[in-house]
């Protein structure tokens, strides 16, 4: 009987989670630090990501905020993320950018300025289709699935540019990313 009650409680909790909806969130990667070489190394962005994932496809957005000319941000493959390889970038922005995704998966970002990635300026972020999935553990893609996704990689982008302040030299470009990485 106790097992049945535990099972029933687990089912009810799961149903409640699936019915739970959240409002879209707009996150700044690194919070107050922004996107820069972290003082504590790679652990800083890994911890930030663990507190903010998974993100919800088409709802949540992330902003990479940094000084133009001092930083950049690039989207790379999982392999290039781990090795800090900057020669095969999938996408790159030399200016602050706000991103939303239309496909679930884990996306890998690095800073490409000399040594920045190796010093910890890199982050892996996971998007899921449903807020209810936020309670589930983020899946790690298998090597064969990653290879298949990379062989069929497409990255059509929709650029939505908007001047934030006419008297400021800062501009944030919003992108919607679609396709497999």
Secondary structure, DSSP 8 states (H G I E B T S, - for coil): -HHHHHHHHHHHHHHHHHH------EEETTGGG-SS--TTTTHHHHHHHHHH-SEETTT-EEEE---BTTB-EEEE-HHHHHHT--SS-SEEESS-EEEEESS-EEEEEE--STTTTTTT-EEEEEEES-GGGGGS------HHHHHHHHHT----EEEEEE-S-TT-S--EEEEEE-S--
